Amino acid sequence: MDYSNAVIFIILAFSLGLIMIMNRDRIPAQLRKGMAITAIFMILFAFYIIVYSFFTLGAS
């Protein structure tokens, strides 16, 4: 299977989380909560993709 899209999503999700943590003072208050919730869901989904890929590693 081709996991290139999953790897790109995982890198982008963790990068967004890191950027949100590093620049939390510069983000306007109106956007901060929504962006944080979006980043959390993306990171959780990235963890799900990582765990799922480990479980299906030997299946094919």
Steps between C-alpha positions, in 0.01 A plus 500: 500500500601858443515689830638826363176693556476372857861595572444850361186542714682380813788742443261790436282422804797492737646811336172687551496397866859614546433833329190551715704440817793718394291796377205491741561861607484632143172330404193722552271393785203446266691241294699334777231266636376381161848444365603313815201267477570438131866427574405258780265305272760488224769373741265237643416383148872490418558275803214280381661472155834405659345230720285368212802478271687297765207257533469453123875487438518125438149451361585544132 
